[in-house]
Amino acid sequence: MTTLEQKPPETIRIAVSRSPDPQAALAEIAAQIADLRTSFLLLLVPAHLDLKLMQEELASGLPGRTVFGCTTAGQITGRGYEAEALVALAFPRTQFRVASHLFHPVAPVSIADVVAQTERVVDRFRPTPGRRRLALVFTDGLSKQEDILVAALEAGLKDIPVFGGSAGDGLTFRQTFVLHDGRFHSNAALLLLLETPLSFRGVGFDHFQPTEKRMVVTKAVPEERLVLEINGAPAAEEYARLAEVPVAELSPIVFAENPVLVRNRNLYHVRAIQQIQGGSGLTFLSAIDDGLLLTLGRGKEIIRTLDSSLDLTGEGGEEPDFILGFDCYLRRLEIEHKGLGAEASDKLRRHRVVGFNTYGEQHLGVHVNQTFVGVAFFPGGAVSGVA
């Protein structure tokens, strides 16, 4: 361990390779976990690795291992933010039991089918006394189905909390994949049902507050998450006017720093803009529809919010052994644009976060954007719960 890396967790093992060659990368991962009896591996795959070669090498590179995972828009390792690291989270048999299910194809979503399939997974995964259960979901980040899917999952899981992240593809938005049964699948979603003696606590936060600037979606193509008009004007032009930015200067960083929010009771959730479509339309990363009322958001101090929100303790005052984090790529984009990447990485190290940058996050039945969602695992003593 160098001074740049966090103290390794006690309850899982984190293996990392920065090799550009899939075969060499898997060999490095295998060497780092060779002595560990694993329940499963969670493999977080950077966009630059050749997935065809990776898939061909998985069985021989990680023999006898159960491997799940997804492609990412960036990774969070013991060094903080990274872009080209293959990360394997090795969950030991002594601490974790797992059941999995692949929803494929995921588009279009059948709510009834998802609920029924989820209930069957839960029924087969009989609880062990003294252990707690939670669910993780990893979804094709370009499927445009996460909103409906995660709501259906929550209905099927009932009292089991669910957290997750949408798979990424760097910043190219071409194709994203989840990994199940030795194969990479697009148009798919992966559900992992976990059981553990560890206590855990869920967390979800962003750093935005609403302004007085309101928008109404007056023309949309909901199945494409495409907004054509806002307030009766071309969507890109009206958004740019409200954000006080020339249309020609609209870019991912402008969208990241000027998000639109949707109010749900007393809470605001981000509906992130992905890109301009067709010159005047706006493609979103969450569900959108005609008549939807949107509010322009403004950010608070993103590093201070990150630090304070990750400052979690268990019931006995203990710090997390590790936090499994799903952090929106737009948050990272804003952080790095502001020259705060090193400071953010320092906070992520200090709070023992490991995970990946997503195209969307799932938090307790809601699909959100520009949000950090995570699960903090404690060595013991705290009551499981959510925040």
N, C-alpha and C positions, 0 to 999 in steps of 0.2 A: 504494500500500500504506500503510495506517495502522499505528499502533503496536499496534492490536488484532489485526492479522492476521499470519500466519506468512509467512516468505519463500517466494515461489512456487517450486515445483519446476522443475527444468530439463528433465526428460524427458517430462512431460505438461503440459497446461494445464488449469487449473481455472477454469470460468466459473460465475458465480453470479448469480441474479436473485431479488429479494425482492418482485417485483410479484405482486399477487393475480390478475392477468389473464393467462391462458395465452398469448394472442397477444403481449402486451407482454413477458412473461417469455421466450418463445422468441426474440423479436427481440433482447433484451438478450444472451442467450446467443450468438446468431449473431454479433452485433457483436464479442464478446470473442474469438471464434475465427476470424474472417473470413479471416485471413492464414495459417491453419494447414492443411496437408494432413493429414487425419486418416485413420487406419485405421478407427476407430469412436469413437462417443461413448457413454459410460455415463451415463444420465440418472437422477438420484435425485429422486423426485417427492414433495413434501410432501402430506399428507392433504387439505389445504384446497383444492387446485386442482381445477377441474372437468376430469375425465379425458376426458369426451366432447369438450369443446372442445379440450383438449390434443391428442387424437388427430386431430381435424379439421385442426388447424393445423400438425401436425408436418411434413408434406411441404413446405408452402410456407414454414414458419418456419425449417426446417433443410434447405434443398434440397441434394441431392447428398450428404448425409451418411448413413452407416450408423449407426443409433441403436438401442441396447439400453437396458434399465433396469428399474426396479421402483418401486413405491410404498413409502413408508418410515414408520417411527414416529419420525422425527427425522433430522436431518442433521448431519454433522461437516464443517465448512468451515474456511477459514483463520482464522475467529474462534473455532473450537471448536464446542461444541454449539449447534445452531439448531433451530427447529421449523417455520419457514415459508419455507425457502430452496429454490428449484429449483437443483440442482447438476448441472453437466455436466462430466464428466472426459473431456477430449479426448486420445485416445491417438494420437500421430503415426505416420504410415506408416514413418518412418525407424526407429522403435524397436519397433513392434508389428505383428504379423500375427495375424488372428483368423479362426476358424471358429465357427459357431454352430449350435445345434440346439434346437428347441422340443419339449418333451414335453407333449403336450396331447391328451386329458385326462391328468392325472397321477394321479387317484384313480379306481379303485384301481390301485396300481402293479403292473405285471407285471415281475418281476425279470429274467426271460429277455429280454423285449423291450427293457428299458432297457440291459442289457448289450450286446445285439446292436446297437442303434442307436448306442450310444456307441462301440463298436468300429468301426462304419462311419465315423463322424466322424473318429476317429483315423487310420484307414487312408487316408482321402482327404486328410488334412492332413499332407502329407509333410514331414518335418523338414528344416530347413536347417542345414548344417554350421556349427558355432560358435554356434548359438543354443539357447536353453533353452525348455522348454515347461511350462506350468502350466494348470490349469483353474479357472474360476470358475463357481459355480452360484447361481442366484437362484430361489427357489421361492415359490409361493403360501403365505404364512405361516399360512393357515387350512385348508390341505389335509389336514393330519394324516398326511402321507405322507413327510416328510423323512427319517425314520430309515431306511426301506427304500430310498428313492430314492438317498440318498448312499452307502449300502453297495453298491448295484448300480452306481452310477457309478464308484466306486473299482475295482470288479472289471473294468469295461469299460475304464477308463483305464490300468490296470496300474501302470506306474512313474511316471505323471504325477500330481503332487500336486494335490489339489482343495481349494478353500476357498470359503466362501460365506456368504450370509445369507438368511434368510427375509423376504420382503416384508412390510411393515407397513401399518397403516391408522391412524396416530396411536395413540390409546388406545381406539378405538371397537370394534375387532374385528368389523367388519361384512363387509368384502370386501377382499382384497388382489390385486394384479396384478403381472405381469411384462410387459415391453415387448419385442416382437420383430416385425420386418417392418412397422413403422408402426402396430401395433395393441397395445392392452392386453388381456392374457389372464388370466382367473382359472382356477383348477383347472389350473395349468400350471407348468412349470419351465423355466428357460432355462439352457442350458449354453454357456459360452464357452471355447473352447480357444485359448490365447494362445501366441505364440512371440515371444521377445525376445532381443536380445543383452545385455540388462541382467542382472546377477546379482540374485537375490532370496532372501529368507528368510521362511519362514512363522512365525507366532507364534500361540499360543493360551494364554489364562490366565484364571483367575477369582481370587476373593479369599476362598474359603471353606475351612474345615476341618471335619472331622466331629466331632460330639459323641458322647456315650454313649447318646443317645436313638435307639432303633430302632423301626421300623414295618414291618409286613408287610401288603401289600395283600391283603385277604381277599375282596373282591368288586369286580370291575371290568368295564367295557365297553371292551375294548381298542381296537376300531375307532373309538370316539369319544374315546379318551384320557380316559375318565371313571372315576374311582375312587369307588365308593359306600361301601365299608367299609374301615377300617384297624384292624388288631388286633381285628376282630370288632365294632367300634363304628362308628356313622355317621362317615364320613370327615372332614367338617368339624369335628365335635365332638372327635374324637380328635387331629387335627392341632392344633386350638386348645389342647387340654389340654397337649400336649407343648411347644408354643411358648409356653405360659403367657400366652395372650391370650384374652379372652372371645370366644365365637363371633360375637357381634354386632359385634365390632370387626375382624373379618377383612377385609382390603382388599389391593389390589395392593402397597402399601408393606409390609404385614406379610409377604406372600408373598415379596417381594424380600429382606427382611432375615432371613427364616427359611426358607431353601430346603431342599428335601429332596435328598439325594445318593444316587447309585447307584454301588456299587463295581465297577470293572472291573480285575481283578488288583490292582495296587497304586495305581491311580488312582481318584479319585472324580469323577464327572460330575454336574452339576446337572440334575435333572428338575423344571423350574420349574412352579409352579402358576399357571394363568391366572386362574381365578375360581371362585366357588362356583356350583354348578349344582343347581337344584331344592331349595335350602335346606340340604341336607346332603351333597351330592356335591361333588367337586373335579375340575375340568377341568384337565388338564396340557398343557404345550406340547411334550412328548416322549412317546415310546412308554411305555405302562404295561400291566401284565398281572397277573392273579391270581398270588399267591405271590411277587411281587417284594419283595425286602428293601430298605427305604429307611432312610436315616440323616438325622436333622435336622442341618443345617449351621449354623455360626456364622461371621460375617464377620471377616476381618482388616482392617487399615487400607486402605480401598479406594483412596485417592489415592496412598499410598506404593506399593502394589502396582502401580497403573497406571503410575506414573513409572518404577519399577525394571524392570518387564516390557517397557516400550517403549524402554528404553535399549539399543538394538541397534547393533552395528557390523559392518561387513564385514570380510573377511579382512585388508584393509590398514588397518583401524582407522577407515575412513570411516563417516560417518553416512548413514542412508538419504536418498535424494532425496525420497521420500515413502513413507508407509505407507497402503495401502488397507485401511481398517478396517471390520469388521462388529461392532458393539457392541450387546449386548442392551438392549432398552428398559428392562428391570428394573434393570440396572446404573445407567442414567441416572436412573431414578426414585428409587433409593436415594440416589444422589449429590445430587440436587436436594432431596430430603426433608431431608437432613442439612445443607443450606445450603452444599454444596461445589461447586456448579455452576461458579462462576467459577474456582476452583482447578483443577478437572478440565479446563476449557476451556484454561486456561493450559498444562497438561501436554500436552494434545492438540496445541496450536499448536507448542509447543517441539519435540515429536517428529514434527511434520510429518504428522499424520494427517488423512486425508480419507476420508469414507465415509458410513455411515448407521447408524441404530438399527434393530435387527431384532426379529422375533418368534422368532428361533432362529438358531443359527449352525452351520455345517458345517466340520469340521476333520479332514482326513485320514481320511475315511470314517466319521466319527462325527457324529451330530446332537446338539448340546449346547444348553444354555440358560445364561443369566446369565454369559456368557463373552465375552471380547473375542477375536475371531479376525481375523487380518490377514496381509497380505503386504507385507514391506518390500522396496522396490526400490532398488538401489544404482546409481550412475552407472557402475560397472565395478570389476573387480578382486576381488570376492568370489566364492566358490564358492556356487552355488545350493544350497539345502537347506531343511530344515524344523526347527521347534522346537516 
